[in-house]
Amino acid sequence: MKNENGQLGAVAKLVVPIIGAVIVVAAAVAYICLKLADEMRYNEKWKDYDDCGWH
């Protein structure tokens, strides 16, 4: 509900970009964590073959 002074619009203009930025940062951190976990899992799988020349 909008009051007489239009305060809801001003608050929404402030809060929406902040929420958007938080979502973007959270998505970036999640992507980095998943990529690191995938790389660690890959290295763990193939670590036994490091000395035999196949890797």
N, CA, C and O atoms as a printed pandas DataFrame, in Angstrom:
     atom_number atom_name residue_name chain_id  residue_number  x_coord  y_coord  z_coord
0              1         N          MET        A               1    0.837   -1.176    0.000
1              2        CA          MET        A               1    0.000    0.000    0.000
2              3         C          MET        A               1    0.884    1.242    0.000
3              4         O          MET        A               1    1.871    1.329    0.731
4              5         N          LYS        A               2    0.511    2.173   -0.821
5              6        CA          LYS        A               2    1.266    3.410   -0.929
6              7         C          LYS        A               2    0.634    4.477   -0.037
7              8         O          LYS        A               2   -0.578    4.692   -0.060
8              9         N          ASN        A               3    1.477    5.132    0.742
9             10        CA          ASN        A               3    0.932    6.200    1.588
10            11         C          ASN        A               3    0.932    7.526    0.837
11            12         O          ASN        A               3    1.303    7.569   -0.336
12            13         N          GLU        A               4    0.525    8.599    1.489
13            14        CA          GLU        A               4    0.362    9.893    0.834
14            15         C          GLU        A               4    1.670   10.459    0.292
15            16         O          GLU        A               4    1.666   11.163   -0.717
16            17         N          ASN        A               5    2.769   10.165    0.937
17            18        CA          ASN        A               5    4.041   10.771    0.567
18            19         C          ASN        A               5    4.804    9.975   -0.491
19            20         O          ASN        A               5    5.850   10.433   -0.950
20            21         N          GLY        A               6    4.323    8.815   -0.887
21            22        CA          GLY        A               6    5.013    7.993   -1.875
22            23         C          GLY        A               6    6.230    7.292   -1.311
23            24         O          GLY        A               6    7.178    7.023   -2.050
24            25         N          GLN        A               7    6.231    6.994   -0.047
25            26        CA          GLN        A               7    7.393    6.393    0.608
26            27         C          GLN        A               7    7.647    4.962    0.144
27            28         O          GLN        A               7    8.796    4.519    0.132
28            29         N          LEU        A               8    6.618    4.243   -0.233
29            30        CA          LEU        A               8    6.809    2.856   -0.644
30            31         C          LEU        A               8    7.638    2.779   -1.918
31            32         O          LEU        A               8    8.490    1.899   -2.046
32            33         N          GLY        A               9    7.409    3.667   -2.841
33            34        CA          GLY        A               9    8.194    3.700   -4.071
34            35         C          GLY        A               9    9.647    3.997   -3.803
35            36         O          GLY        A               9   10.525    3.399   -4.425
36            37         N          ALA        A              10    9.919    4.900   -2.897
37            38        CA          ALA        A              10   11.305    5.244   -2.559
38            39         C          ALA        A              10   12.009    4.074   -1.888
39            40         O          ALA        A              10   13.179    3.809   -2.164
40            41         N          VAL        A              11   11.305    3.379   -1.014
41            42        CA          VAL        A              11   11.892    2.222   -0.338
42            43         C          VAL        A              11   12.139    1.097   -1.336
43            44         O          VAL        A              11   13.179    0.439   -1.289
44            45         N          ALA        A              12   11.193    0.877   -2.233
45            46        CA          ALA        A              12   11.348   -0.179   -3.232
46            47         C          ALA        A              12   12.528    0.120   -4.150
47            48         O          ALA        A              12   13.260   -0.797   -4.522
48            49         N          LYS        A              13   12.727    1.375   -4.521
49            50        CA          LYS        A              13   13.854    1.746   -5.374
50            51         C          LYS        A              13   15.185    1.527   -4.678
51            52         O          LYS        A              13   16.206    1.357   -5.343
52            53         N          LEU        A              14   15.194    1.526   -3.375
53            54        CA          LEU        A              14   16.416    1.289   -2.615
54            55         C          LEU        A              14   16.640   -0.196   -2.357
55            56         O          LEU        A              14   17.769   -0.676   -2.449
56            57         N          VAL        A              15   15.577   -0.925   -2.037
57            58        CA          VAL        A              15   15.702   -2.315   -1.613
58            59         C          VAL        A              15   15.879   -3.272   -2.784
59            60         O          VAL        A              15   16.660   -4.218   -2.679
60            61         N          VAL        A              16   15.189   -3.061   -3.884
61            62        CA          VAL        A              16   15.237   -3.991   -5.018
62            63         C          VAL        A              16   16.648   -4.130   -5.589
63            64         O          VAL        A              16   17.074   -5.261   -5.821
64            65         N          PRO        A              17   17.395   -3.060   -5.829
65            66        CA          PRO        A              17   18.772   -3.247   -6.321
66            67         C          PRO        A              17   19.678   -3.950   -5.312
67            68         O          PRO        A              17   20.560   -4.716   -5.702
68            69         N          ILE        A              18   19.472   -3.703   -4.047
69            70        CA          ILE        A              18   20.286   -4.377   -3.027
70            71         C          ILE        A              18   20.002   -5.871   -3.028
71            72         O          ILE        A              18   20.930   -6.678   -2.959
72            73         N          ILE        A              19   18.737   -6.245   -3.106
73            74        CA          ILE        A              19   18.382   -7.668   -3.154
74            75         C          ILE        A              19   18.934   -8.303   -4.420
75            76         O          ILE        A              19   19.432   -9.428   -4.378
76            77         N          GLY        A              20   18.854   -7.605   -5.538
77            78        CA          GLY        A              20   19.417   -8.120   -6.786
78            79         C          GLY        A              20   20.912   -8.338   -6.693
79            80         O          GLY        A              20   21.426   -9.350   -7.168
80            81         N          ALA        A              21   21.616   -7.392   -6.080
81            82        CA          ALA        A              21   23.067   -7.534   -5.923
82            83         C          ALA        A              21   23.416   -8.709   -5.020
83            84         O          ALA        A              21   24.374   -9.433   -5.288
84            85         N          VAL        A              22   22.651   -8.902   -3.958
85            86        CA          VAL        A              22   22.898  -10.026   -3.050
86            87         C          VAL        A              22   22.681  -11.345   -3.779
87            88         O          VAL        A              22   23.445  -12.291   -3.588
88            89         N          ILE        A              23   21.660  -11.416   -4.602
89            90        CA          ILE        A              23   21.393  -12.644   -5.368
90            91         C          ILE        A              23   22.528  -12.920   -6.353
91            92         O          ILE        A              23   22.954  -14.067   -6.497
92            93         N          VAL        A              24   23.017  -11.894   -7.025
93            94        CA          VAL        A              24   24.114  -12.072   -7.977
94            95         C          VAL        A              24   25.378  -12.541   -7.267
95            96         O          VAL        A              24   26.061  -13.445   -7.750
96            97         N          VAL        A              25   25.693  -11.940   -6.133
97            98        CA          VAL        A              25   26.886  -12.338   -5.373
98            99         C          VAL        A              25   26.746  -13.778   -4.870
99           100         O          VAL        A              25   27.697  -14.555   -4.943
100          101         N          ALA        A              26   25.581  -14.129   -4.366
101          102        CA          ALA        A              26   25.363  -15.500   -3.883
102          103         C          ALA        A              26   25.499  -16.503   -5.019
103          104         O          ALA        A              26   26.069  -17.577   -4.827
104          105         N          ALA        A              27   24.989  -16.173   -6.189
105          106        CA          ALA        A              27   25.110  -17.073   -7.338
106          107         C          ALA        A              27   26.570  -17.222   -7.756
107          108         O          ALA        A              27   27.002  -18.323   -8.098
108          109         N          ALA        A              28   27.331  -16.139   -7.733
109          110        CA          ALA        A              28   28.743  -16.205   -8.095
110          111         C          ALA        A              28   29.536  -17.054   -7.106
111          112         O          ALA        A              28   30.380  -17.853   -7.511
112          113         N          VAL        A              29   29.274  -16.887   -5.830
113          114        CA          VAL        A              29   29.964  -17.687   -4.808
114          115         C          VAL        A              29   29.593  -19.157   -4.942
115          116         O          VAL        A              29   30.457  -20.026   -4.822
116          117         N          ALA        A              30   28.325  -19.446   -5.190
117          118        CA          ALA        A              30   27.896  -20.838   -5.367
118          119         C          ALA        A              30   28.574  -21.456   -6.582
119          120         O          ALA        A              30   29.005  -22.608   -6.526
120          121         N          TYR        A              31   28.675  -20.713   -7.675
121          122        CA          TYR        A              31   29.331  -21.219   -8.883
122          123         C          TYR        A              31   30.802  -21.525   -8.614
123          124         O          TYR        A              31   31.303  -22.575   -9.016
124          125         N          ILE        A              32   31.486  -20.620   -7.942
125          126        CA          ILE        A              32   32.902  -20.835   -7.637
126          127         C          ILE        A              32   33.076  -22.055   -6.735
127          128         O          ILE        A              32   33.974  -22.866   -6.964
128          129         N          CYS        A              33   32.240  -22.194   -5.726
129          130        CA          CYS        A              33   32.334  -23.343   -4.822
130          131         C          CYS        A              33   32.087  -24.657   -5.560
131          132         O          CYS        A              33   32.782  -25.644   -5.323
132          133         N          LEU        A              34   31.108  -24.670   -6.444
133          134        CA          LEU        A              34   30.817  -25.895   -7.195
134          135         C          LEU        A              34   31.953  -26.240   -8.149
135          136         O          LEU        A              34   32.295  -27.413   -8.299
136          137         N          LYS        A              35   32.544  -25.237   -8.797
137          138        CA          LYS        A              35   33.672  -25.503   -9.684
138          139         C          LYS        A              35   34.876  -26.033   -8.908
139          140         O          LYS        A              35   35.550  -26.955   -9.366
140          141         N          LEU        A              36   35.149  -25.458   -7.741
141          142        CA          LEU        A              36   36.260  -25.953   -6.927
142          143         C          LEU        A              36   36.010  -27.371   -6.438
143          144         O          LEU        A              36   36.925  -28.195   -6.441
144          145         N          ALA        A              37   34.789  -27.665   -6.020
145          146        CA          ALA        A              37   34.456  -29.009   -5.567
146          147         C          ALA        A              37   34.593  -30.012   -6.704
147          148         O          ALA        A              37   35.076  -31.126   -6.497
148          149         N          ASP        A              38   34.172  -29.622   -7.901
149          150        CA          ASP        A              38   34.281  -30.506   -9.054
150          151         C          ASP        A              38   35.747  -30.777   -9.393
151          152         O          ASP        A              38   36.113  -31.910   -9.705
152          153         N          GLU        A              39   36.576  -29.751   -9.332
153          154        CA          GLU        A              39   37.994  -29.928   -9.619
154          155         C          GLU        A              39   38.668  -30.809   -8.559
155          156         O          GLU        A              39   39.506  -31.649   -8.888
156          157         N          MET        A              40   38.302  -30.614   -7.297
157          158        CA          MET        A              40   38.875  -31.443   -6.236
158          159         C          MET        A              40   38.460  -32.907   -6.409
159          160         O          MET        A              40   39.266  -33.815   -6.208
160          161         N          ARG        A              41   37.206  -33.124   -6.779
161          162        CA          ARG        A              41   36.722  -34.486   -6.998
162          163         C          ARG        A              41   37.449  -35.132   -8.174
163          164         O          ARG        A              41   37.802  -36.310   -8.109
164          165         N          TYR        A              42   37.676  -34.381   -9.240
165          166        CA          TYR        A              42   38.391  -34.884  -10.407
166          167         C          TYR        A              42   39.829  -35.249  -10.042
167          168         O          TYR        A              42   40.315  -36.318  -10.409
168          169         N          ASN        A              43   40.506  -34.355   -9.319
169          170        CA          ASN        A              43   41.897  -34.630   -8.926
170          171         C          ASN        A              43   41.985  -35.824   -7.991
171          172         O          ASN        A              43   42.934  -36.604   -8.077
172          173         N          GLU        A              44   41.018  -35.981   -7.104
173          174        CA          GLU        A              44   41.010  -37.129   -6.194
174          175         C          GLU        A              44   40.832  -38.426   -6.971
175          176         O          GLU        A              44   41.444  -39.439   -6.634
176          177         N          LYS        A              45   40.016  -38.405   -7.986
177          178        CA          LYS        A              45   39.747  -39.602   -8.783
178          179         C          LYS        A              45   40.997  -40.057   -9.528
179          180         O          LYS        A              45   41.254  -41.257   -9.615
180          181         N          TRP        A              46   41.773  -39.131  -10.060
181          182        CA          TRP        A              46   42.888  -39.470  -10.919
182          183         C          TRP        A              46   44.254  -39.372  -10.241
183          184         O          TRP        A              46   45.279  -39.503  -10.910
184          185         N          LYS        A              47   44.289  -39.142   -8.918
185          186        CA          LYS        A              47   45.586  -38.964   -8.256
186          187         C          LYS        A              47   46.440  -40.229   -8.275
187          188         O          LYS        A              47   47.666  -40.131   -8.234
188          189         N          ASP        A              48   45.836  -41.403   -8.335
189          190        CA          ASP        A              48   46.611  -42.644   -8.367
190          191         C          ASP        A              48   47.351  -42.830   -9.683
191          192         O          ASP        A              48   48.299  -43.613   -9.744
192          193         N          TYR        A              49   46.951  -42.143  -10.721
193          194        CA          TYR        A              49   47.565  -42.301  -12.031
194          195         C          TYR        A              49   48.618  -41.247  -12.315
195          196         O          TYR        A              49   49.144  -41.212  -13.428
196          197         N          ASP        A              50   48.947  -40.397  -11.375
197          198        CA          ASP        A              50   49.931  -39.346  -11.592
198          199         C          ASP        A              50   51.327  -39.906  -11.863
199          200         O          ASP        A              50   52.075  -39.332  -12.654
200          201         N          ASP        A              51   51.685  -41.010  -11.225
201          202        CA          ASP        A              51   53.042  -41.556  -11.347
202          203         C          ASP        A              51   53.194  -42.506  -12.510
203          204         O          ASP        A              51   54.329  -42.841  -12.846
204          205         N          CYS        A              52   52.147  -42.961  -13.144
205          206        CA          CYS        A              52   52.265  -43.968  -14.191
206          207         C          CYS        A              52   52.356  -43.362  -15.590
207          208         O          CYS        A              52   52.507  -44.107  -16.557
208          209         N          GLY        A              53   52.271  -42.059  -15.731
209          210        CA          GLY        A              53   52.427  -41.423  -17.017
210          211         C          GLY        A              53   51.153  -41.257  -17.814
211          212         O          GLY        A              53   51.194  -40.749  -18.934
212          213         N          TRP        A              54   50.035  -41.664  -17.275
213          214        CA          TRP        A              54   48.766  -41.534  -18.000
214          215         C          TRP        A              54   48.120  -40.180  -17.777
215          216         O          TRP        A              54   47.196  -39.817  -18.504
216          217         N          HIS        A              55   48.563  -39.454  -16.829
217          218        CA          HIS        A              55   47.919  -38.174  -16.501
218          219         C          HIS        A              55   48.797  -37.023  -16.831
219          220         O          HIS        A              55   48.413  -35.873  -16.619
